[in-house]
Amino acid sequence: MAVVEEPEQEFKPQKKKPDSEDDKRRKKITPGSLMKALIRPGAGENTPSDGDQVIYHCTIRTLDGVVVESTRAEIGGNGNPKRQVLGKSKIILGLLEGIPTMLNGEVAMFKMKPELHYGEEDCPV
């Protein structure tokens, strides 16, 4: 009677897929890192999703109220709103997560931690 020995299987560690941009983005979002205050409610029921073009005005301030950047003419900007495609355009992470929660015509204020905007821990914006 012949004994057949099965060759030992070698276990190779599986290669981990590199994190996609969405996975990296989700890891940065922690409870309390992005807060939204509704200033004026919007109209309708639809919110934008990835691939939708959004047109918005934006004013970025430091914690003590100094304006860093603005699209509004009365605050020192050029008066032209920003036009971007969600998920395709370069946009700060806090807005990428916050804009899809808004309705058409809504005015909101977002307060976010440094890792969700310009990425520097000691950034006062």
N, CA, C and O atoms as CSV, one atom per row, in Angstrom:
chain,resi,resn,atom,element,x,y,z
A,1,MET,N,N,0.833,-1.160,0.000
A,1,MET,CA,C,0.000,0.000,0.000
A,1,MET,C,C,0.891,1.241,0.000
A,1,MET,O,O,1.775,1.391,0.845
A,2,ALA,N,N,0.650,2.093,-0.928
A,2,ALA,CA,C,1.459,3.303,-1.053
A,2,ALA,C,C,0.800,4.434,-0.277
A,2,ALA,O,O,-0.421,4.592,-0.305
A,3,VAL,N,N,1.610,5.210,0.406
A,3,VAL,CA,C,1.116,6.357,1.165
A,3,VAL,C,C,1.383,7.615,0.328
A,3,VAL,O,O,2.509,7.900,-0.081
A,4,VAL,N,N,0.315,8.333,0.103
A,4,VAL,CA,C,0.444,9.563,-0.683
A,4,VAL,C,C,0.499,10.739,0.285
A,4,VAL,O,O,-0.428,10.967,1.063
A,5,GLU,N,N,1.577,11.464,0.225
A,5,GLU,CA,C,1.704,12.624,1.090
A,5,GLU,C,C,1.308,13.868,0.307
A,5,GLU,O,O,1.760,14.103,-0.814
A,6,GLU,N,N,0.454,14.644,0.935
A,6,GLU,CA,C,0.065,15.896,0.281
A,6,GLU,C,C,1.108,16.950,0.614
A,6,GLU,O,O,1.545,17.064,1.759
A,7,PRO,N,N,1.500,17.709,-0.381
A,7,PRO,CA,C,2.503,18.745,-0.090
A,7,PRO,C,C,1.914,19.805,0.829
A,7,PRO,O,O,0.734,20.146,0.750
A,8,GLU,N,N,2.778,20.316,1.706
A,8,GLU,CA,C,2.318,21.364,2.624
A,8,GLU,C,C,2.023,22.632,1.839
A,8,GLU,O,O,2.770,23.045,0.952
A,9,GLN,N,N,0.915,23.218,2.203
A,9,GLN,CA,C,0.553,24.471,1.540
A,9,GLN,C,C,1.269,25.619,2.237
A,9,GLN,O,O,1.311,25.702,3.464
A,10,GLU,N,N,1.808,26.469,1.445
A,10,GLU,CA,C,2.447,27.646,2.014
A,10,GLU,C,C,1.402,28.757,2.098
A,10,GLU,O,O,0.683,29.031,1.138
A,11,PHE,N,N,1.339,29.375,3.249
A,11,PHE,CA,C,0.404,30.479,3.423
A,11,PHE,C,C,1.122,31.777,3.123
A,11,PHE,O,O,2.070,32.173,3.800
A,12,LYS,N,N,0.640,32.406,2.105
A,12,LYS,CA,C,1.219,33.687,1.729
A,12,LYS,C,C,0.327,34.783,2.286
A,12,LYS,O,O,-0.895,34.733,2.144
A,13,PRO,N,N,0.936,35.765,2.913
A,13,PRO,CA,C,0.102,36.873,3.396
A,13,PRO,C,C,-0.514,37.598,2.200
A,13,PRO,O,O,0.148,37.880,1.202
A,14,GLN,N,N,-1.802,37.887,2.342
A,14,GLN,CA,C,-2.474,38.581,1.257
A,14,GLN,C,C,-2.029,40.037,1.228
A,14,GLN,O,O,-1.845,40.681,2.262
A,15,LYS,N,N,-1.867,40.519,0.031
A,15,LYS,CA,C,-1.491,41.917,-0.108
A,15,LYS,C,C,-2.697,42.776,0.214
A,15,LYS,O,O,-3.797,42.560,-0.294
A,16,LYS,N,N,-2.464,43.742,1.060
A,16,LYS,CA,C,-3.545,44.646,1.430
A,16,LYS,C,C,-3.710,45.685,0.335
A,16,LYS,O,O,-2.744,46.302,-0.113
A,17,LYS,N,N,-4.956,45.863,-0.088
A,17,LYS,CA,C,-5.211,46.864,-1.113
A,17,LYS,C,C,-4.946,48.240,-0.526
A,17,LYS,O,O,-5.286,48.501,0.627
A,18,PRO,N,N,-4.346,49.114,-1.304
A,18,PRO,CA,C,-4.146,50.470,-0.782
A,18,PRO,C,C,-5.493,51.144,-0.552
A,18,PRO,O,O,-6.448,50.937,-1.301
A,19,ASP,N,N,-5.546,51.956,0.502
A,19,ASP,CA,C,-6.794,52.648,0.826
A,19,ASP,C,C,-7.182,53.590,-0.300
A,19,ASP,O,O,-6.347,54.314,-0.842
A,20,SER,N,N,-8.455,53.568,-0.639
A,20,SER,CA,C,-8.944,54.508,-1.642
A,20,SER,C,C,-9.073,55.883,-0.999
A,20,SER,O,O,-8.946,56.021,0.217
A,21,GLU,N,N,-9.324,56.888,-1.815
A,21,GLU,CA,C,-9.482,58.247,-1.289
A,21,GLU,C,C,-10.671,58.308,-0.331
A,21,GLU,O,O,-10.612,58.997,0.687
A,22,ASP,N,N,-11.753,57.587,-0.654
A,22,ASP,CA,C,-12.923,57.570,0.229
A,22,ASP,C,C,-12.590,56.952,1.579
A,22,ASP,O,O,-13.038,57.446,2.614
A,23,ASP,N,N,-11.799,55.864,1.578
A,23,ASP,CA,C,-11.421,55.223,2.837
A,23,ASP,C,C,-10.556,56.156,3.680
A,23,ASP,O,O,-10.742,56.257,4.893
A,24,LYS,N,N,-9.614,56.833,3.036
A,24,LYS,CA,C,-8.767,57.775,3.768
A,24,LYS,C,C,-9.610,58.906,4.349
A,24,LYS,O,O,-9.384,59.345,5.476
A,25,ARG,N,N,-10.579,59.369,3.572
A,25,ARG,CA,C,-11.446,60.460,4.022
A,25,ARG,C,C,-12.285,60.026,5.221
A,25,ARG,O,O,-12.432,60.777,6.185
A,26,ARG,N,N,-12.826,58.833,5.160
A,26,ARG,CA,C,-13.674,58.347,6.259
A,26,ARG,C,C,-12.888,58.162,7.553
A,26,ARG,O,O,-13.433,58.345,8.642
A,27,LYS,N,N,-11.604,57.797,7.441
A,27,LYS,CA,C,-10.794,57.616,8.644
A,27,LYS,C,C,-10.562,58.930,9.380
A,27,LYS,O,O,-10.397,58.937,10.600
A,28,LYS,N,N,-10.548,60.050,8.642
A,28,LYS,CA,C,-10.311,61.353,9.267
A,28,LYS,C,C,-11.559,61.891,9.953
A,28,LYS,O,O,-11.460,62.731,10.847
A,29,ILE,N,N,-12.732,61.416,9.543
A,29,ILE,CA,C,-13.976,61.911,10.118
A,29,ILE,C,C,-14.222,61.181,11.437
A,29,ILE,O,O,-14.462,59.974,11.454
A,30,THR,N,N,-14.159,61.911,12.517
A,30,THR,CA,C,-14.447,61.352,13.826
A,30,THR,C,C,-15.587,62.156,14.436
A,30,THR,O,O,-15.814,63.298,14.035
A,31,PRO,N,N,-16.304,61.587,15.393
A,31,PRO,CA,C,-17.399,62.354,15.999
A,31,PRO,C,C,-16.904,63.675,16.574
A,31,PRO,O,O,-15.931,63.709,17.327
A,32,GLY,N,N,-17.578,64.755,16.215
A,32,GLY,CA,C,-17.218,66.071,16.708
A,32,GLY,C,C,-16.200,66.811,15.877
A,32,GLY,O,O,-15.863,67.950,16.200
A,33,SER,N,N,-15.683,66.188,14.787
A,33,SER,CA,C,-14.678,66.869,13.985
A,33,SER,C,C,-15.290,67.840,12.975
A,33,SER,O,O,-14.595,68.717,12.462
A,34,LEU,N,N,-16.585,67.690,12.686
A,34,LEU,CA,C,-17.282,68.601,11.786
A,34,LEU,C,C,-18.634,68.920,12.398
A,34,LEU,O,O,-19.434,68.024,12.667
A,35,MET,N,N,-18.883,70.205,12.614
A,35,MET,CA,C,-20.164,70.624,13.189
A,35,MET,C,C,-20.833,71.601,12.237
A,35,MET,O,O,-20.173,72.451,11.640
A,36,LYS,N,N,-22.141,71.474,12.101
A,36,LYS,CA,C,-22.909,72.322,11.197
A,36,LYS,C,C,-23.942,73.097,11.990
A,36,LYS,O,O,-24.666,72.528,12.807
A,37,ALA,N,N,-24.007,74.412,11.744
A,37,ALA,CA,C,-25.035,75.255,12.343
A,37,ALA,C,C,-25.883,75.805,11.202
A,37,ALA,O,O,-25.361,76.456,10.297
A,38,LEU,N,N,-27.167,75.551,11.241
A,38,LEU,CA,C,-28.074,76.010,10.194
A,38,LEU,C,C,-28.432,77.471,10.448
A,38,LEU,O,O,-28.966,77.804,11.506
A,39,ILE,N,N,-28.141,78.340,9.487
A,39,ILE,CA,C,-28.435,79.761,9.622
A,39,ILE,C,C,-29.755,80.096,8.934
A,39,ILE,O,O,-30.589,80.805,9.497
A,40,ARG,N,N,-29.946,79.583,7.708
A,40,ARG,CA,C,-31.209,79.780,6.995
A,40,ARG,C,C,-31.545,78.487,6.267
A,40,ARG,O,O,-30.719,77.980,5.508
A,41,PRO,N,N,-32.754,77.936,6.483
A,41,PRO,CA,C,-33.103,76.667,5.838
A,41,PRO,C,C,-33.226,76.826,4.324
A,41,PRO,O,O,-33.507,77.913,3.818
A,42,GLY,N,N,-33.012,75.734,3.626
A,42,GLY,CA,C,-33.096,75.735,2.176
A,42,GLY,C,C,-34.451,75.263,1.692
A,42,GLY,O,O,-35.351,74.981,2.483
A,43,ALA,N,N,-34.577,75.183,0.393
A,43,ALA,CA,C,-35.829,74.761,-0.228
A,43,ALA,C,C,-35.641,73.386,-0.864
A,43,ALA,O,O,-34.526,72.993,-1.205
A,44,GLY,N,N,-36.724,72.680,-1.013
A,44,GLY,CA,C,-36.672,71.382,-1.672
A,44,GLY,C,C,-36.314,70.256,-0.719
A,44,GLY,O,O,-36.219,70.432,0.495
A,45,GLU,N,N,-36.119,69.097,-1.321
A,45,GLU,CA,C,-35.822,67.903,-0.528
A,45,GLU,C,C,-34.548,67.211,-0.968
A,45,GLU,O,O,-34.074,66.301,-0.287
A,46,ASN,N,N,-33.980,67.628,-2.100
A,46,ASN,CA,C,-32.815,66.946,-2.650
A,46,ASN,C,C,-31.522,67.569,-2.145
A,46,ASN,O,O,-31.399,68.790,-2.037
A,47,THR,N,N,-30.573,66.714,-1.843
A,47,THR,CA,C,-29.237,67.161,-1.452
A,47,THR,C,C,-28.267,66.702,-2.532
A,47,THR,O,O,-28.520,65.692,-3.190
A,48,PRO,N,N,-27.158,67.422,-2.732
A,48,PRO,CA,C,-26.210,67.024,-3.782
A,48,PRO,C,C,-25.460,65.745,-3.408
A,48,PRO,O,O,-25.282,65.436,-2.230
A,49,SER,N,N,-25.027,65.015,-4.426
A,49,SER,CA,C,-24.229,63.814,-4.201
A,49,SER,C,C,-23.013,63.868,-5.115
A,49,SER,O,O,-22.869,64.802,-5.905
A,50,ASP,N,N,-22.142,62.878,-5.014
A,50,ASP,CA,C,-20.924,62.854,-5.836
A,50,ASP,C,C,-21.288,62.956,-7.309
A,50,ASP,O,O,-22.203,62.285,-7.788
A,51,GLY,N,N,-20.562,63.803,-8.013
A,51,GLY,CA,C,-20.796,64.003,-9.435
A,51,GLY,C,C,-21.677,65.199,-9.737
A,51,GLY,O,O,-21.743,65.639,-10.884
A,52,ASP,N,N,-22.361,65.738,-8.726
A,52,ASP,CA,C,-23.207,66.915,-8.925
A,52,ASP,C,C,-22.352,68.175,-8.864
A,52,ASP,O,O,-21.409,68.261,-8.077
A,53,GLN,N,N,-22.694,69.156,-9.709
A,53,GLN,CA,C,-22.017,70.443,-9.645
A,53,GLN,C,C,-22.695,71.290,-8.587
A,53,GLN,O,O,-23.920,71.412,-8.568
A,54,VAL,N,N,-21.898,71.874,-7.710
A,54,VAL,CA,C,-22.430,72.764,-6.683
A,54,VAL,C,C,-21.836,74.145,-6.882
A,54,VAL,O,O,-20.670,74.290,-7.248
A,55,ILE,N,N,-22.652,75.150,-6.636
A,55,ILE,CA,C,-22.221,76.542,-6.731
A,55,ILE,C,C,-22.501,77.155,-5.369
A,55,ILE,O,O,-23.637,77.133,-4.895
A,56,TYR,N,N,-21.466,77.704,-4.738
A,56,TYR,CA,C,-21.642,78.198,-3.379
A,56,TYR,C,C,-20.714,79.366,-3.078
A,56,TYR,O,O,-19.657,79.519,-3.692
A,57,HIS,N,N,-21.130,80.177,-2.131
A,57,HIS,CA,C,-20.276,81.223,-1.580
A,57,HIS,C,C,-19.659,80.677,-0.301
A,57,HIS,O,O,-20.262,79.854,0.388
A,58,CYS,N,N,-18.473,81.131,0.006
A,58,CYS,CA,C,-17.750,80.602,1.153
A,58,CYS,C,C,-16.906,81.707,1.777
A,58,CYS,O,O,-16.239,82.464,1.071
A,59,THR,N,N,-16.937,81.795,3.095
A,59,THR,CA,C,-16.054,82.701,3.833
A,59,THR,C,C,-15.347,81.869,4.892
A,59,THR,O,O,-15.989,81.227,5.723
A,60,ILE,N,N,-14.031,81.886,4.856
A,60,ILE,CA,C,-13.235,81.108,5.809
A,60,ILE,C,C,-12.631,82.069,6.810
A,60,ILE,O,O,-11.978,83.045,6.441
A,61,ARG,N,N,-12.859,81.777,8.097
A,61,ARG,CA,C,-12.380,82.641,9.182
A,61,ARG,C,C,-11.565,81.831,10.185
A,61,ARG,O,O,-11.700,80.612,10.285
A,62,THR,N,N,-10.718,82.541,10.921
A,62,THR,CA,C,-10.009,81.916,12.031
A,62,THR,C,C,-10.958,81.859,13.223
A,62,THR,O,O,-12.065,82.395,13.166
A,63,LEU,N,N,-10.530,81.217,14.290
A,63,LEU,CA,C,-11.382,81.102,15.472
A,63,LEU,C,C,-11.695,82.457,16.095
A,63,LEU,O,O,-12.728,82.618,16.745
A,64,ASP,N,N,-10.813,83.429,15.903
A,64,ASP,CA,C,-11.079,84.756,16.466
A,64,ASP,C,C,-11.772,85.694,15.480
A,64,ASP,O,O,-11.871,86.892,15.747
A,65,GLY,N,N,-12.254,85.179,14.345
A,65,GLY,CA,C,-13.080,85.958,13.433
A,65,GLY,C,C,-12.373,86.664,12.299
A,65,GLY,O,O,-13.024,87.370,11.529
A,66,VAL,N,N,-11.076,86.506,12.164
A,66,VAL,CA,C,-10.342,87.153,11.079
A,66,VAL,C,C,-10.618,86.392,9.774
A,66,VAL,O,O,-10.474,85.170,9.717
A,67,VAL,N,N,-11.017,87.132,8.726
A,67,VAL,CA,C,-11.330,86.513,7.433
A,67,VAL,C,C,-10.037,86.123,6.723
A,67,VAL,O,O,-9.153,86.954,6.517
A,68,VAL,N,N,-9.940,84.841,6.349
A,68,VAL,CA,C,-8.782,84.323,5.638
A,68,VAL,C,C,-9.034,84.349,4.135
A,68,VAL,O,O,-8.167,84.739,3.354
A,69,GLU,N,N,-10.232,83.930,3.745
A,69,GLU,CA,C,-10.597,83.841,2.335
A,69,GLU,C,C,-12.100,84.018,2.227
A,69,GLU,O,O,-12.845,83.575,3.100
A,70,SER,N,N,-12.550,84.666,1.156
A,70,SER,CA,C,-13.981,84.852,0.961
A,70,SER,C,C,-14.302,84.976,-0.522
A,70,SER,O,O,-13.487,85.454,-1.310
A,71,THR,N,N,-15.500,84.539,-0.887
A,71,THR,CA,C,-15.980,84.739,-2.250
A,71,THR,C,C,-16.954,85.906,-2.301
A,71,THR,O,O,-17.350,86.323,-3.389
A,72,ARG,N,N,-17.341,86.432,-1.177
A,72,ARG,CA,C,-18.320,87.521,-1.121
A,72,ARG,C,C,-17.626,88.879,-1.256
A,72,ARG,O,O,-16.620,89.141,-0.598
A,73,ALA,N,N,-18.180,89.737,-2.118
A,73,ALA,CA,C,-17.578,91.046,-2.382
A,73,ALA,C,C,-17.606,91.936,-1.144
A,73,ALA,O,O,-16.666,92.695,-0.912
A,74,GLU,N,N,-18.674,91.853,-0.342
A,74,GLU,CA,C,-18.773,92.716,0.829
A,74,GLU,C,C,-17.788,92.345,1.928
A,74,GLU,O,O,-17.603,93.106,2.877
A,75,ILE,N,N,-17.159,91.188,1.810
A,75,ILE,CA,C,-16.196,90.767,2.829
A,75,ILE,C,C,-14.773,90.805,2.261
A,75,ILE,O,O,-13.827,90.399,2.936
A,76,GLY,N,N,-14.621,91.279,1.046
A,76,GLY,CA,C,-13.286,91.407,0.474
A,76,GLY,C,C,-12.978,90.432,-0.637
A,76,GLY,O,O,-11.871,90.449,-1.175
A,77,GLY,N,N,-13.924,89.580,-0.999
A,77,GLY,CA,C,-13.709,88.635,-2.093
A,77,GLY,C,C,-14.042,89.271,-3.431
A,77,GLY,O,O,-14.305,90.471,-3.510
A,78,ASN,N,N,-14.029,88.462,-4.485
A,78,ASN,CA,C,-14.297,88.995,-5.816
A,78,ASN,C,C,-15.784,88.953,-6.179
A,78,ASN,O,O,-16.165,89.464,-7.232
A,79,GLY,N,N,-16.619,88.368,-5.349
A,79,GLY,CA,C,-18.053,88.332,-5.598
A,79,GLY,C,C,-18.520,87.167,-6.443
A,79,GLY,O,O,-19.722,87.000,-6.654
A,80,ASN,N,N,-17.592,86.353,-6.932
A,80,ASN,CA,C,-17.961,85.203,-7.751
A,80,ASN,C,C,-18.036,83.943,-6.889
A,80,ASN,O,O,-17.081,83.635,-6.174
A,81,PRO,N,N,-19.153,83.207,-6.942
A,81,PRO,CA,C,-19.232,81.972,-6.154
A,81,PRO,C,C,-18.319,80.900,-6.734
A,81,PRO,O,O,-17.919,80.968,-7.896
A,82,LYS,N,N,-17.997,79.916,-5.912
A,82,LYS,CA,C,-17.182,78.777,-6.359
A,82,LYS,C,C,-18.079,77.782,-7.072
A,82,LYS,O,O,-19.226,77.578,-6.673
A,83,ARG,N,N,-17.568,77.166,-8.117
A,83,ARG,CA,C,-18.263,76.097,-8.843
A,83,ARG,C,C,-17.371,74.868,-8.771
A,83,ARG,O,O,-16.218,74.901,-9.200
A,84,GLN,N,N,-17.910,73.791,-8.230
A,84,GLN,CA,C,-17.122,72.570,-8.133
A,84,GLN,C,C,-18.016,71.359,-8.311
A,84,GLN,O,O,-19.220,71.412,-8.061
A,85,VAL,N,N,-17.409,70.270,-8.746
A,85,VAL,CA,C,-18.114,69.006,-8.892
A,85,VAL,C,C,-17.730,68.145,-7.697
A,85,VAL,O,O,-16.551,67.856,-7.491
A,86,LEU,N,N,-18.717,67.738,-6.913
A,86,LEU,CA,C,-18.429,66.942,-5.713
A,86,LEU,C,C,-17.769,65.623,-6.100
A,86,LEU,O,O,-18.234,64.915,-6.993
A,87,GLY,N,N,-16.695,65.314,-5.421
A,87,GLY,CA,C,-15.986,64.071,-5.668
A,87,GLY,C,C,-14.965,64.159,-6.785
A,87,GLY,O,O,-14.131,63.264,-6.919
A,88,LYS,N,N,-15.004,65.208,-7.590
A,88,LYS,CA,C,-14.071,65.354,-8.714
A,88,LYS,C,C,-13.133,66.535,-8.516
A,88,LYS,O,O,-11.956,66.453,-8.866
A,89,SER,N,N,-13.635,67.625,-7.964
A,89,SER,CA,C,-12.829,68.835,-7.779
A,89,SER,C,C,-12.050,68.757,-6.480
A,89,SER,O,O,-12.423,68.035,-5.556
A,90,LYS,N,N,-10.963,69.512,-6.424
A,90,LYS,CA,C,-10.214,69.608,-5.173
A,90,LYS,C,C,-10.966,70.545,-4.244
A,90,LYS,O,O,-11.218,71.704,-4.577
A,91,ILE,N,N,-11.314,70.038,-3.095
A,91,ILE,CA,C,-12.102,70.802,-2.132
A,91,ILE,C,C,-11.689,70.330,-0.746
A,91,ILE,O,O,-11.353,69.160,-0.562
A,92,ILE,N,N,-11.710,71.238,0.237
A,92,ILE,CA,C,-11.287,70.818,1.571
A,92,ILE,C,C,-12.258,69.764,2.120
A,92,ILE,O,O,-13.457,69.797,1.842
A,93,LEU,N,N,-11.727,68.859,2.880
A,93,LEU,CA,C,-12.471,67.693,3.341
A,93,LEU,C,C,-13.727,68.046,4.119
A,93,LEU,O,O,-14.752,67.382,3.966
A,94,GLY,N,N,-13.667,69.070,4.942
A,94,GLY,CA,C,-14.846,69.463,5.719
A,94,GLY,C,C,-16.005,69.873,4.835
A,94,GLY,O,O,-17.153,69.535,5.124
A,95,LEU,N,N,-15.723,70.600,3.754
A,95,LEU,CA,C,-16.785,70.982,2.826
A,95,LEU,C,C,-17.252,69.796,2.005
A,95,LEU,O,O,-18.433,69.697,1.671
A,96,LEU,N,N,-16.342,68.898,1.678
A,96,LEU,CA,C,-16.711,67.704,0.924
A,96,LEU,C,C,-17.703,66.851,1.706
A,96,LEU,O,O,-18.563,66.198,1.115
A,97,GLU,N,N,-17.588,66.854,3.019
A,97,GLU,CA,C,-18.520,66.115,3.865
A,97,GLU,C,C,-19.754,66.945,4.221
A,97,GLU,O,O,-20.839,66.394,4.407
A,98,GLY,N,N,-19.594,68.265,4.317
A,98,GLY,CA,C,-20.687,69.127,4.761
A,98,GLY,C,C,-21.669,69.527,3.677
A,98,GLY,O,O,-22.874,69.570,3.924
A,99,ILE,N,N,-21.177,69.822,2.477
A,99,ILE,CA,C,-22.055,70.282,1.397
A,99,ILE,C,C,-23.137,69.263,1.044
A,99,ILE,O,O,-24.270,69.674,0.793
A,100,PRO,N,N,-22.857,67.966,1.011
A,100,PRO,CA,C,-23.926,67.019,0.689
A,100,PRO,C,C,-25.058,66.963,1.722
A,100,PRO,O,O,-26.074,66.313,1.476
A,101,THR,N,N,-24.906,67.623,2.857
A,101,THR,CA,C,-25.989,67.648,3.846
A,101,THR,C,C,-26.903,68.843,3.643
A,101,THR,O,O,-27.900,68.990,4.350
A,102,MET,N,N,-26.573,69.700,2.680
A,102,MET,CA,C,-27.308,70.953,2.503
A,102,MET,C,C,-28.372,70.854,1.405
A,102,MET,O,O,-28.260,70.050,0.480
A,103,LEU,N,N,-29.399,71.685,1.530
A,103,LEU,CA,C,-30.438,71.814,0.520
A,103,LEU,C,C,-30.151,73.043,-0.338
A,103,LEU,O,O,-29.328,73.882,0.029
A,104,ASN,N,N,-30.822,73.148,-1.470
A,104,ASN,CA,C,-30.666,74.297,-2.352
A,104,ASN,C,C,-31.069,75.579,-1.628
A,104,ASN,O,O,-32.169,75.661,-1.081
A,105,GLY,N,N,-30.192,76.575,-1.619
A,105,GLY,CA,C,-30.477,77.857,-0.980
A,105,GLY,C,C,-30.194,77.913,0.509
A,105,GLY,O,O,-30.361,78.966,1.125
A,106,GLU,N,N,-29.775,76.825,1.091
A,106,GLU,CA,C,-29.507,76.779,2.537
A,106,GLU,C,C,-28.241,77.572,2.870
A,106,GLU,O,O,-27.278,77.578,2.103
A,107,VAL,N,N,-28.260,78.226,4.003
A,107,VAL,CA,C,-27.077,78.924,4.503
A,107,VAL,C,C,-26.686,78.235,5.806
A,107,VAL,O,O,-27.498,78.116,6.723
A,108,ALA,N,N,-25.445,77.786,5.880
A,108,ALA,CA,C,-24.982,77.067,7.065
A,108,ALA,C,C,-23.569,77.505,7.403
A,108,ALA,O,O,-22.847,78.044,6.565
A,109,MET,N,N,-23.191,77.261,8.655
A,109,MET,CA,C,-21.837,77.531,9.103
A,109,MET,C,C,-21.246,76.192,9.554
A,109,MET,O,O,-21.877,75.441,10.298
A,110,PHE,N,N,-20.043,75.913,9.097
A,110,PHE,CA,C,-19.360,74.681,9.490
A,110,PHE,C,C,-18.165,75.037,10.359
A,110,PHE,O,O,-17.405,75.957,10.057
A,111,LYS,N,N,-18.020,74.302,11.424
A,111,LYS,CA,C,-16.840,74.423,12.282
A,111,LYS,C,C,-16.156,73.066,12.233
A,111,LYS,O,O,-16.778,72.039,12.504
A,112,MET,N,N,-14.870,73.066,11.885
A,112,MET,CA,C,-14.191,71.788,11.692
A,112,MET,C,C,-12.803,71.782,12.313
A,112,MET,O,O,-12.174,72.824,12.496
A,113,LYS,N,N,-12.352,70.596,12.625
A,113,LYS,CA,C,-11.006,70.422,13.179
A,113,LYS,C,C,-9.971,70.580,12.071
A,113,LYS,O,O,-10.303,70.435,10.895
A,114,PRO,N,N,-8.724,70.873,12.427
A,114,PRO,CA,C,-7.686,71.136,11.416
A,114,PRO,C,C,-7.500,70.018,10.397
A,114,PRO,O,O,-7.216,70.301,9.233
A,115,GLU,N,N,-7.649,68.765,10.795
A,115,GLU,CA,C,-7.421,67.680,9.842
A,115,GLU,C,C,-8.472,67.638,8.734
A,115,GLU,O,O,-8.303,66.913,7.753
A,116,LEU,N,N,-9.551,68.403,8.878
A,116,LEU,CA,C,-10.590,68.423,7.849
A,116,LEU,C,C,-10.506,69.640,6.935
A,116,LEU,O,O,-11.274,69.731,5.977
A,117,HIS,N,N,-9.600,70.575,7.200
A,117,HIS,CA,C,-9.481,71.680,6.250
A,117,HIS,C,C,-8.080,71.724,5.679
A,117,HIS,O,O,-7.795,70.988,4.734
A,118,TYR,N,N,-7.216,72.528,6.190
A,118,TYR,CA,C,-5.906,72.668,5.580
A,118,TYR,C,C,-4.887,71.649,6.072
A,118,TYR,O,O,-3.766,71.597,5.567
A,119,GLY,N,N,-5.269,70.840,7.054
A,119,GLY,CA,C,-4.467,69.710,7.461
A,119,GLY,C,C,-3.348,69.946,8.442
A,119,GLY,O,O,-2.678,68.992,8.836
A,120,GLU,N,N,-3.120,71.158,8.847
A,120,GLU,CA,C,-2.043,71.415,9.803
A,120,GLU,C,C,-2.636,71.483,11.197
A,120,GLU,O,O,-3.617,72.189,11.429
A,121,GLU,N,N,-2.040,70.749,12.123
A,121,GLU,CA,C,-2.577,70.662,13.484
A,121,GLU,C,C,-2.648,72.008,14.185
A,121,GLU,O,O,-3.598,72.281,14.918
A,122,ASP,N,N,-1.647,72.847,13.960
A,122,ASP,CA,C,-1.613,74.118,14.678
A,122,ASP,C,C,-2.252,75.266,13.882
A,122,ASP,O,O,-2.126,76.430,14.262
A,123,CYS,N,N,-2.931,74.938,12.787
A,123,CYS,CA,C,-3.568,75.964,11.961
A,123,CYS,C,C,-4.767,76.552,12.716
A,123,CYS,O,O,-5.631,75.794,13.155
A,124,PRO,N,N,-4.847,77.879,12.880
A,124,PRO,CA,C,-5.925,78.477,13.655
A,124,PRO,C,C,-7.224,78.668,12.881
A,124,PRO,O,O,-8.200,79.160,13.448
A,125,VAL,N,N,-7.267,78.291,11.587
A,125,VAL,CA,C,-8.469,78.503,10.775
A,125,VAL,C,C,-9.548,77.528,11.167
A,125,VAL,O,O,-10.638,77.550,10.595
